[in-house]
Amino acid sequence: MTILTNTQFLKLWGNQIFLQISFNMTNFTALLLIDHLTASRFALATFYAAMTLPAFLVGLFAGAIVDLTDRKRLMLTGLFASYALLSGNYLALLAVAFATASVAQFFIPAEAATIPLIVRPHQLQRANALFLFTELGSVLIGYALAGPLIQAFGGLEGNGAPATFAVASVLTALGFLLRLSLRDIRQEKPVILEERAFRRTLRLTKEVLVEARHNPRISLPIILLTAMEFSIGMLAILFISYVRDYLHLPTTSASYYLIVPVIGGLLLGLFLMNRLHRPRGAVIFLGSVSFAFSVLFIGLSAALLSHFSALVLLRLFTILAAITSGIAAVFIQVNAQTILQESSRNSMLGRTFSLAAIASSAVAPIPVLAVSLLTEKIDVTVIFIILGIFLLISTLALRPFLSYLHENTSLAIKPS
């Protein structure tokens, strides 16, 4: 049976598609709206903080609750409709953003923890690859849908923002219906002692921290996923200046030279990965080296070709590097997440993926701060070159430890 004939997986995947598109539509519209209301970069930064802060306040404890509760009941039901009612108030928008991000801390680990319970072990890589493809593709689709919707309903001065929030609410409701249609999933629960809820949550949280500390097949994948989150965030922000200064295109063209080629690389990476009969640690190393070289290649080609006015060739090289980055992302992220699912006890899956989400959220603000400081004094191509060299050295240093990931021991139960 192929994964696309697994109705349980299709429902979970459909839920992710609807939710991710609506989430990106909403965030993009909220950013435009806050900029329209305040014309303040600080206000945009506070919105970003409101979306990030919940990962630290509730993220790790949310994992313990996910492991103790039916996962499909904790998946994000959405607060997007309230955006439409409060779209004229900046502080209210921040409050809704914080509430939405808080609920998402339950959804994110629940989603990743559910995948190994509804697909066969040999299908985990394909399932994770499809979810990764949706995660990046929904950014492009969500942003592409939000703009025309806003304009069609009178722009930000009219009913454009409320209309977009309303459409996002409908998409979220469709995802919610798909979640409700999931049949009950047999799930191993943690041992529950006779103790108060707060002490029980602390104990379960401590358990996953100790497990990650002593089990490299949990700690290493989390490190890899966090490093990819940092690198992709850094590239996304650097590309804005790069597209304007070196490709001589409007910054909106970043989607066509980054997101679209990366999505193409994801599809090609999925095709190649199914034909690479190599240990997962070796595939991750290959992906890490390829990603580092693609970043280095962007910086070097821009620095060299800009002196020869070879603009068409530079644009072509940029697309090729973005495609390579997409292939590398599949090799790294899909294998790392699959190893994390295989190596976590079923009763600890929610907490494990909460820990991974928190680690990623911890590094998310770093690219924003680093680029804002560096680009004022250092040329963007130099930053690409430095980042590429740093990633290459880090990959070579990490290579001996990747042997821990060569094993294929699965601790997760078979799907019900």
C-alpha positions in Angstrom: 0.0 0.0 0.0 1.4 3.4 -1.0 1.2 6.3 1.4 -1.3 8.1 -0.9 -3.8 5.3 -0.4 -3.6 5.7 3.4 -6.7 7.7 4.2 -5.6 8.5 7.8 -2.4 10.1 6.4 -4.3 12.0 3.7 -6.6 13.5 6.3 -3.7 14.6 8.4 -1.9 15.9 5.4 -5.0 17.7 4.2 -5.3 19.3 7.6 -1.7 20.5 7.4 -2.3 22.0 3.9 -5.4 24.0 5.0 -3.8 25.1 8.2 -0.4 26.1 6.8 -2.0 28.1 4.0 -4.4 29.9 6.3 -1.6 30.5 8.9 0.7 32.2 6.2 -2.2 34.2 4.8 -3.1 35.5 8.2 0.5 36.3 9.3 1.3 38.1 6.0 -2.0 40.1 6.2 -1.4 41.0 9.9 2.1 42.2 9.1 0.8 44.4 6.2 -2.0 45.7 8.5 0.3 46.5 11.4 2.6 48.3 9.0 -0.4 50.2 7.6 -1.7 51.1 11.1 1.7 52.1 12.7 4.3 52.6 9.9 6.7 51.3 12.6 9.5 48.7 12.3 9.3 48.3 16.1 5.6 47.4 15.8 6.5 44.7 13.2 9.2 43.4 15.6 6.7 43.2 18.5 4.4 41.1 16.2 7.3 38.8 15.5 8.0 38.6 19.2 4.3 37.8 20.0 4.6 34.9 17.5 7.9 33.6 19.0 7.5 34.1 22.8 4.9 31.3 23.3 7.5 28.7 22.3 9.4 29.5 25.4 6.5 30.0 27.8 4.4 27.0 26.9 6.3 24.9 24.3 8.1 22.3 26.4 5.2 21.9 28.9 2.8 21.6 25.9 4.7 18.5 24.8 3.9 16.8 28.1 0.2 17.6 27.7 0.3 16.3 24.1 1.7 13.0 25.4 -1.1 12.8 28.0 -4.0 13.8 25.7 -5.7 12.7 22.5 -3.5 14.4 19.9 -6.2 15.2 17.4 -8.2 17.2 20.0 -5.1 19.4 20.6 -4.4 20.3 17.0 -4.8 24.0 16.3 -8.5 24.9 15.8 -7.7 28.5 14.8 -8.3 31.9 16.1 -8.2 33.6 12.7 -11.8 34.7 12.8 -11.0 37.0 15.7 -8.4 38.8 13.6 -11.2 40.0 11.3 -13.2 41.4 14.3 -10.1 43.2 15.7 -8.2 44.2 12.5 -8.3 48.0 13.4 -6.6 47.7 16.7 -2.8 47.1 16.9 -2.7 45.8 20.5 -5.6 43.5 19.8 -3.8 42.1 16.8 -0.7 41.4 19.0 -3.0 39.6 21.6 -4.5 37.4 19.0 -1.1 36.6 17.5 0.2 35.6 20.9 -2.9 33.4 21.5 -2.7 31.8 18.1 1.0 31.0 18.5 0.3 29.6 22.0 -2.2 27.2 20.6 0.2 26.3 17.8 2.6 25.0 20.4 0.2 22.1 21.0 -0.5 21.6 17.3 3.1 21.4 16.0 4.3 18.5 18.3 1.0 16.8 18.0 1.2 16.7 14.2 4.8 15.4 14.0 4.1 12.9 16.8 1.0 11.5 15.0 2.7 10.7 11.7 4.5 7.6 12.9 1.3 6.3 14.4 -0.6 6.3 11.1 2.0 5.3 8.5 4.2 2.3 8.2 7.9 2.6 9.2 9.1 2.4 5.6 6.7 5.3 4.7 8.0 7.7 7.3 10.5 9.4 5.0 7.9 9.9 2.3 5.4 11.3 4.8 7.9 13.7 6.3 9.0 14.9 2.9 5.4 15.7 1.9 4.9 17.6 5.1 8.2 19.5 4.5 7.0 20.3 0.9 3.7 21.6 2.2 5.4 23.7 4.9 7.5 25.6 2.3 4.9 25.6 -0.5 2.2 27.0 1.8 4.3 30.2 2.3 4.2 30.9 -1.4 0.5 30.0 -1.7 -0.5 31.9 1.4 1.3 35.0 0.4 0.1 34.7 -3.2 -3.6 34.4 -2.1 -3.5 37.2 0.5 -2.4 40.0 -1.9 -5.2 39.6 -4.5 -7.8 39.0 -1.7 -6.9 42.2 0.0 -7.0 44.2 -3.2 -10.3 42.6 -4.3 -12.1 43.8 -1.1 -10.9 47.4 -1.1 -7.3 47.1 0.1 -6.2 47.7 3.7 -8.2 50.8 3.9 -11.4 48.9 3.1 -12.4 45.3 3.9 -9.4 43.6 2.4 -7.9 42.5 5.7 -11.1 41.2 7.3 -12.0 39.3 4.1 -8.6 37.6 4.1 -8.9 36.6 7.7 -12.4 35.3 7.0 -11.1 33.1 4.2 -8.3 31.8 6.4 -11.0 31.0 9.0 -12.9 28.9 6.5 -9.7 27.0 5.5 -9.0 26.3 9.1 -12.5 25.0 9.7 -12.0 22.6 6.7 -8.8 21.4 8.3 -10.6 21.0 11.6 -13.3 18.8 10.0 -10.5 16.6 8.5 -9.0 16.3 12.0 -12.3 15.3 13.5 -12.7 12.6 10.8 -9.5 10.8 12.0 -10.3 7.6 13.6 -9.1 7.1 17.2 -5.4 6.4 17.3 -4.0 4.0 19.8 -1.3 5.8 21.7 1.0 4.7 24.5 0.6 7.2 27.4 3.3 8.0 30.0 3.1 6.4 33.4 0.9 8.6 35.5 1.7 8.8 39.2 -0.5 10.1 42.0 0.7 13.6 41.9 -0.6 17.1 41.1 -0.9 18.1 37.5 1.9 20.7 37.7 4.4 18.3 39.3 3.5 15.7 36.8 4.1 18.1 33.9 7.5 19.0 35.4 8.4 15.4 35.8 7.5 14.5 32.2 9.4 17.6 30.9 12.5 16.6 32.9 12.3 13.1 31.4 12.6 14.3 27.8 15.5 16.6 28.7 17.4 13.7 30.3 16.6 11.4 27.4 17.8 14.0 24.9 21.0 14.5 26.9 21.9 10.8 26.9 20.6 9.7 23.6 22.5 11.1 20.5 19.8 9.7 18.2 17.5 12.3 19.7 19.9 15.2 20.5 21.7 15.1 17.1 18.5 15.3 14.9 17.3 18.2 17.1 20.6 20.0 16.5 20.4 19.4 12.8 16.8 20.6 12.5 17.7 23.7 14.5 20.7 24.4 12.3 18.5 24.1 9.2 16.0 26.5 10.8 18.7 29.0 11.4 20.3 28.6 7.9 17.0 28.9 6.0 16.0 31.9 8.1 19.3 33.6 7.4 19.1 32.9 3.7 15.5 34.2 3.4 16.5 37.5 5.0 19.8 37.9 3.1 18.0 37.2 -0.2 15.9 40.4 0.1 19.1 42.5 -0.2 20.7 40.1 -2.6 17.8 40.3 -5.1 17.8 44.0 -5.0 21.5 44.8 -5.1 22.9 42.0 -7.3 20.0 40.6 -9.4 18.7 44.2 -9.9 15.1 43.0 -9.4 12.3 44.2 -7.0 12.5 42.5 -3.6 9.1 40.8 -4.4 11.0 38.7 -6.9 12.7 36.8 -4.0 9.9 34.3 -4.2 10.7 33.4 -7.8 14.4 33.1 -7.2 14.3 31.4 -3.8 11.0 29.8 -2.8 9.9 28.4 -6.2 13.3 26.9 -7.0 13.6 25.5 -3.4 10.2 23.8 -3.8 11.5 22.4 -7.1 14.6 21.2 -5.2 12.3 19.5 -2.6 10.6 17.5 -5.3 13.9 16.5 -6.9 15.3 15.7 -3.5 12.4 13.4 -2.7 13.0 11.6 -6.0 16.7 11.2 -5.4 16.3 10.2 -1.7 14.1 7.3 -2.7 17.0 6.0 -4.8 19.8 6.6 -2.4 20.4 3.3 -0.6 22.8 4.8 1.9 22.7 5.1 5.8 20.8 8.1 7.0 23.8 9.7 8.6 25.7 9.5 5.3 22.7 11.1 3.4 22.5 13.9 6.0 26.3 14.5 5.6 25.8 14.7 1.8 22.9 17.1 2.2 24.8 19.3 4.7 27.9 19.6 2.4 25.6 20.4 -0.6 23.8 23.1 1.4 27.1 24.7 2.5 28.5 24.7 -1.0 25.2 26.2 -2.4 25.4 29.1 0.1 29.1 29.6 -0.7 28.4 29.4 -4.4 25.8 32.2 -4.2 28.3 34.5 -2.5 31.3 33.7 -4.8 29.3 33.9 -8.1 27.8 37.2 -7.1 31.2 38.7 -6.1 32.9 37.5 -9.3 30.2 37.9 -12.0 29.1 41.3 -10.8 32.4 42.7 -12.1 31.6 41.2 -15.6 28.0 42.4 -15.7 26.9 38.8 -16.4 23.4 39.4 -14.9 21.6 36.6 -16.8 24.3 34.1 -15.8 24.1 35.2 -12.2 20.4 34.8 -12.1 20.7 31.3 -13.5 23.4 30.4 -10.9 21.1 31.7 -8.2 18.3 29.5 -9.3 20.6 26.5 -9.5 21.9 27.2 -6.0 18.3 27.5 -4.6 17.4 24.2 -6.2 20.4 22.5 -4.6 19.4 24.0 -1.3 16.0 22.4 -1.7 17.5 19.0 -2.4 19.9 19.4 0.6 17.0 20.4 2.8 15.1 17.2 2.0 18.2 15.1 2.7 18.8 16.8 6.1 15.3 17.6 7.5 13.4 14.5 6.3 16.1 12.1 7.6 16.6 14.0 10.8 12.9 14.1 11.6 12.5 10.4 10.6 15.3 9.4 13.0 13.7 11.5 15.7 10.4 9.6 15.2 12.0 6.2 15.1 14.2 6.8 18.2 11.6 8.4 20.5 9.5 6.2 22.7 5.8 6.4 21.7 4.9 7.8 25.1 7.5 10.6 24.6 6.8 11.7 21.0 4.9 14.8 21.8 7.6 16.0 24.3 10.4 15.2 21.9 8.9 17.3 19.1 8.1 20.1 21.5 11.8 20.2 22.4 12.7 20.4 18.7 10.2 23.2 18.2 11.6 25.2 21.1 15.1 24.8 19.9 14.1 26.0 16.4 12.2 29.0 18.0 15.2 29.8 20.1 17.4 30.5 17.0 14.6 32.1 14.9 15.3 35.7 16.0 19.0 35.3 15.4 18.9 35.8 11.6 16.8 38.9 12.0 19.1 40.5 14.5 22.3 39.3 12.8 21.4 40.5 9.3 20.1 43.9 10.5 23.5 44.5 12.2 25.8 42.9 9.6 24.3 44.3 6.4 24.9 47.8 7.5 28.6 47.3 7.5 29.4 44.2 5.4 28.4 43.4 1.8 25.7 40.7 1.5 28.0 38.5 -0.7 30.6 38.5 2.0 28.0 37.3 4.5 27.0 34.5 2.1 30.7 33.4 1.8 31.3 33.5 5.5 28.1 31.6 6.2 28.9 29.0 3.6 32.4 28.4 5.0 31.0 28.2 8.6 28.4 25.6 7.5 31.1 23.6 5.7 33.5 23.6 8.7 30.6 22.7 11.1 29.5 19.8 8.8 33.0 18.4 8.7 33.3 18.7 12.5 30.0 16.9 12.9 30.8 14.1 10.6 32.2 11.6 13.2 29.0 12.0 15.3 26.7 11.3 12.3 27.7 7.6 12.6 25.3 7.4 15.6 22.5 8.0 13.0 23.5 5.0 10.8 21.5 2.6 12.9 17.9 2.0 12.0 16.5 1.1 15.3 12.8 1.9 15.6 11.2 2.5 19.0 7.9 3.7 17.8 4.9 1.4 17.7 3.3 0.3 14.4 0.4 2.5 13.2 -3.0 1.4 14.3 
